[in-house]
Amino acid sequence: MNLGKIFGWILVVAGVALIVWTLYYSFNIFTGKSDIPGPGFFKFETAETQTPVTGKTPVDSLDAQGLGNVIGEQLKGMLPTDFLPKSMNSGIWALLAWILISGGGQISNLGIKIIKG
C-alpha cells in the first residue's frame, strides 16, 4: 500500500467523520439535549418603550411607531420573547450544517478518487 492510498483513506475517514459529527450534533440540537453552538449570531434586546402622553391611545394615532408598539405588544402575548432570535440562529446552524455535510462529502469524494488512482 503506497502513501497515496493511505492519504486517500485518511481523507475518506475524515470526511465521513465530519458528516457523522454534524448529523449527531444536529440531532442533539433537535432533541433538545444541547444548544446551538457558539454565542448565537442574532441577539435582540428588549427595550421598554413608553407612549408619550398626548391624550391619544396608540390605536387612535396611526403613526408608524405607535402602530409598531401595538403590534409588538400583541405579539408578546402570542410568541415567546426569544422566538425570533432562536429561529434565526437555528436557520444559521442549518446552513452551517449543510455546508459541513457538503464539505465532508467532497473530502470523502477526493479520498475515493485518490484511492482509485
Backbone bond lengths (Angstrom), bond angles and torsions (degrees), N, CA, C in turn:
res aa  C-N    CA-C-N  psi(-1)  N-CA   C-N-CA  omega(-1)  CA-C   N-CA-C  phi
1 M - - - 1.453 - - 1.531 107.60 -
2 N 1.297 116.32 124.69 1.462 119.36 -177.10 1.529 111.11 -89.85
3 L 1.317 114.93 174.10 1.456 122.06 -175.28 1.536 112.00 -64.39
4 G 1.320 118.00 -33.93 1.466 121.81 179.78 1.521 112.38 -63.67
5 K 1.328 116.83 -41.81 1.463 119.73 179.70 1.528 111.72 -69.62
6 I 1.321 116.03 -35.64 1.474 119.05 176.62 1.525 109.69 -63.96
7 F 1.338 117.03 -44.12 1.463 121.16 177.82 1.527 110.35 -63.27
8 G 1.329 118.15 -38.05 1.459 122.00 177.43 1.517 111.67 -62.17
9 W 1.342 116.88 -44.18 1.462 119.98 177.95 1.521 111.97 -65.29
10 I 1.331 116.40 -36.18 1.471 119.74 176.49 1.527 110.02 -62.32
11 L 1.334 116.46 -41.82 1.469 119.70 178.54 1.528 111.36 -65.76
12 V 1.321 117.56 -40.55 1.467 120.48 178.71 1.529 110.27 -61.88
13 V 1.319 116.45 -47.23 1.470 120.54 -179.25 1.531 110.44 -64.54
14 A 1.337 117.04 -41.35 1.466 120.14 179.60 1.528 111.16 -64.26
15 G 1.324 117.56 -42.30 1.464 120.74 179.11 1.515 112.26 -64.96
16 V 1.325 116.87 -43.72 1.469 120.65 178.76 1.533 110.29 -66.38
17 A 1.341 116.89 -39.38 1.463 120.44 178.15 1.533 111.02 -62.58
18 L 1.324 116.88 -40.38 1.466 120.58 177.60 1.522 111.22 -63.06
19 I 1.306 117.08 -41.90 1.466 121.18 178.56 1.522 110.35 -65.23
20 V 1.327 116.95 -46.64 1.467 120.75 -177.80 1.524 110.75 -64.52
21 W 1.338 117.65 -42.93 1.464 120.08 179.24 1.529 110.74 -61.91
22 T 1.318 116.97 -43.65 1.460 120.49 -179.30 1.526 111.07 -63.30
23 L 1.316 117.08 -44.34 1.462 120.41 178.97 1.528 111.72 -65.78
24 Y 1.332 117.14 -40.08 1.459 121.06 178.70 1.531 110.51 -63.65
25 Y 1.324 116.61 -46.39 1.462 120.29 -179.72 1.529 110.76 -65.32
26 S 1.325 117.42 -39.49 1.466 120.93 177.67 1.520 110.67 -64.09
27 F 1.328 117.01 -39.17 1.457 120.49 177.51 1.530 110.54 -63.73
28 N 1.332 117.14 -41.02 1.461 119.90 178.00 1.523 111.96 -65.41
29 I 1.313 117.79 -36.27 1.460 120.85 175.95 1.526 109.49 -66.23
30 F 1.325 116.34 -43.41 1.462 121.09 -178.76 1.524 111.93 -63.12
31 T 1.321 116.94 -39.41 1.465 120.16 -179.29 1.523 112.91 -84.83
32 G 1.326 118.24 -5.10 1.456 121.77 176.88 1.515 114.28 85.53
33 K 1.322 118.47 10.30 1.463 121.28 179.38 1.520 111.85 -75.97
34 S 1.330 118.12 -23.87 1.460 121.24 177.88 1.522 109.20 -144.12
35 D 1.323 114.61 161.35 1.458 120.89 179.40 1.523 109.41 -91.09
36 I 1.312 114.77 169.74 1.457 120.50 175.48 1.526 107.70 -64.39
37 P 1.339 118.38 133.33 1.466 119.40 -175.50 1.517 112.17 -64.84
38 G 1.308 114.49 153.40 1.451 120.31 177.99 1.514 111.77 84.97
39 P 1.317 116.03 175.09 1.464 119.83 -178.52 1.523 112.42 -75.43
40 G 1.306 118.10 -7.85 1.456 120.22 -176.16 1.509 109.55 97.36
41 F 1.289 116.06 137.83 1.447 120.39 -178.24 1.518 111.57 -83.28
42 F 1.314 116.23 -35.45 1.463 120.83 -175.99 1.513 109.27 -113.16
43 K 1.315 115.40 126.89 1.465 121.84 174.42 1.518 107.26 -133.95
44 F 1.305 115.63 134.11 1.452 120.40 178.20 1.514 108.20 -120.52
45 E 1.284 115.08 133.89 1.457 119.91 176.53 1.512 108.14 -99.85
46 T 1.310 115.30 137.38 1.449 119.23 178.89 1.518 108.23 -87.17
47 A 1.289 115.03 127.34 1.457 121.00 179.46 1.521 107.95 -111.89
48 E 1.288 115.52 130.30 1.452 120.09 177.24 1.527 108.45 -79.37
49 T 1.288 116.19 121.31 1.462 120.07 179.01 1.515 108.75 -109.47
50 Q 1.292 114.70 144.10 1.444 120.20 178.48 1.513 108.70 -114.67
51 T 1.304 115.16 138.01 1.452 119.92 177.38 1.521 108.13 -79.69
52 P 1.333 117.74 129.08 1.464 119.16 178.80 1.523 110.34 -64.12
53 V 1.317 115.01 146.83 1.456 120.42 -178.23 1.520 108.12 -79.95
54 T 1.337 115.94 102.36 1.453 120.59 -179.99 1.511 110.94 -124.85
55 G 1.316 117.40 0.55 1.450 120.27 -177.49 1.515 112.53 89.07
56 K 1.334 117.70 -5.89 1.456 121.56 179.89 1.522 108.98 -109.84
57 T 1.279 116.15 146.87 1.459 119.42 171.73 1.515 107.61 -83.11
58 P 1.349 118.26 159.34 1.466 119.63 -179.80 1.528 112.80 -59.90
59 V 1.321 117.85 -24.84 1.453 120.21 179.40 1.530 109.96 -74.07
60 D 1.342 117.02 -34.65 1.456 120.31 -179.02 1.530 111.94 -71.00
61 S 1.316 117.24 -36.85 1.455 119.11 -179.93 1.523 108.49 -87.45
62 L 1.313 116.74 133.27 1.452 121.39 -175.60 1.521 112.41 -101.60
63 D 1.332 116.90 22.66 1.455 117.37 176.85 1.532 109.61 -73.11
64 A 1.324 116.20 158.87 1.465 121.46 -173.11 1.528 111.97 -64.17
65 Q 1.308 117.29 -38.87 1.457 119.40 -177.78 1.520 110.96 -69.29
66 G 1.290 117.50 -41.52 1.458 120.66 179.34 1.522 111.45 -65.07
67 L 1.324 115.97 -42.86 1.465 120.00 178.27 1.519 110.54 -66.15
68 G 1.319 117.65 -38.65 1.463 121.33 177.06 1.517 111.76 -63.38
69 N 1.350 116.54 -38.21 1.459 119.87 178.06 1.521 111.26 -66.05
70 V 1.320 116.90 -40.32 1.461 120.62 179.54 1.519 110.39 -64.88
71 I 1.325 116.82 -45.76 1.463 120.54 179.32 1.524 110.01 -63.76
72 G 1.330 117.06 -41.54 1.460 121.14 178.62 1.515 112.42 -60.84
73 E 1.323 116.14 -41.40 1.466 119.86 178.85 1.529 111.33 -66.73
74 Q 1.321 117.15 -37.75 1.462 120.18 178.79 1.533 110.81 -68.19
75 L 1.339 116.47 -39.62 1.466 119.89 179.83 1.519 112.14 -67.83
76 K 1.336 117.49 -31.41 1.461 120.23 178.52 1.519 111.18 -60.69
77 G 1.323 116.55 -32.25 1.451 120.06 179.64 1.518 112.57 -75.79
78 M 1.337 118.37 -25.98 1.462 120.98 -175.90 1.520 112.63 -96.04
79 L 1.323 118.52 -36.19 1.465 122.62 -174.81 1.525 110.16 -117.02
80 P 1.327 117.44 147.07 1.466 119.12 173.33 1.527 110.36 -62.82
81 T 1.307 116.59 155.97 1.463 119.74 -175.19 1.525 112.10 -67.81
82 D 1.327 118.22 -26.76 1.459 119.79 -178.62 1.524 112.75 -100.30
83 F 1.316 118.57 17.96 1.462 121.81 -177.58 1.524 112.21 -64.75
84 L 1.307 117.48 -49.57 1.464 121.35 -176.58 1.532 112.40 -65.72
85 P 1.343 119.85 -48.34 1.471 117.84 178.34 1.527 112.73 -62.67
86 K 1.336 117.63 -39.47 1.468 119.38 179.27 1.523 110.91 -66.26
87 S 1.314 117.41 -38.08 1.465 120.17 178.25 1.519 111.21 -65.19
88 M 1.311 116.70 -43.24 1.458 120.12 -179.94 1.526 111.17 -67.95
89 N 1.331 117.87 -39.78 1.466 120.54 177.13 1.526 110.91 -66.32
90 S 1.325 117.41 -35.21 1.470 120.16 176.37 1.529 110.55 -65.68
91 G 1.314 116.91 -38.69 1.462 120.46 176.70 1.511 112.32 -64.01
92 I 1.335 116.77 -40.38 1.457 121.05 177.65 1.532 109.83 -65.18
93 W 1.350 117.64 -41.19 1.461 119.85 177.88 1.532 110.48 -64.18
94 A 1.334 117.28 -40.23 1.468 119.54 178.90 1.523 110.82 -61.88
95 L 1.317 117.36 -40.46 1.461 121.11 176.81 1.523 111.35 -64.54
96 L 1.324 116.77 -44.35 1.460 120.75 178.58 1.532 110.79 -64.67
97 A 1.332 117.78 -40.20 1.465 120.78 178.51 1.524 110.43 -63.59
98 W 1.323 117.24 -40.43 1.469 120.61 178.14 1.531 110.20 -62.75
99 I 1.331 116.75 -42.03 1.463 120.37 178.78 1.534 110.26 -64.03
100 L 1.338 117.66 -43.06 1.463 120.79 179.74 1.525 111.88 -64.97
101 I 1.327 117.15 -41.59 1.464 120.10 179.06 1.524 110.49 -66.53
102 S 1.322 117.16 -42.39 1.470 120.15 177.22 1.522 111.11 -63.32
103 G 1.323 116.25 -41.72 1.466 120.02 177.98 1.518 112.15 -64.39
104 G 1.333 116.82 -40.83 1.459 120.07 176.70 1.515 111.69 -62.64
105 G 1.320 116.74 -38.32 1.462 120.38 176.63 1.518 111.89 -64.46
106 Q 1.329 116.61 -40.44 1.472 120.15 179.00 1.527 111.38 -67.82
107 I 1.330 116.64 -39.05 1.467 120.17 178.04 1.525 110.13 -63.83
108 S 1.333 116.46 -44.95 1.466 120.10 178.35 1.528 111.12 -63.95
109 N 1.308 117.02 -40.82 1.458 121.07 178.58 1.529 111.37 -61.60
110 L 1.319 116.63 -40.99 1.459 120.56 176.69 1.530 110.63 -62.94
111 G 1.335 116.07 -42.52 1.466 119.61 177.37 1.526 112.50 -61.64
112 I 1.338 116.80 -39.42 1.466 120.41 178.10 1.526 110.51 -64.81
113 K 1.326 117.20 -40.08 1.473 120.38 178.73 1.527 110.68 -64.63
114 I 1.335 116.71 -37.98 1.469 119.43 178.85 1.527 110.19 -68.31
115 I 1.319 117.82 -39.65 1.467 120.92 -179.97 1.543 111.03 -63.82
116 K 1.340 115.32 -43.33 1.462 119.30 -179.74 1.524 111.47 -67.60
117 G 1.325 115.73 -24.29 1.446 121.42 173.18 1.426 118.67 76.12
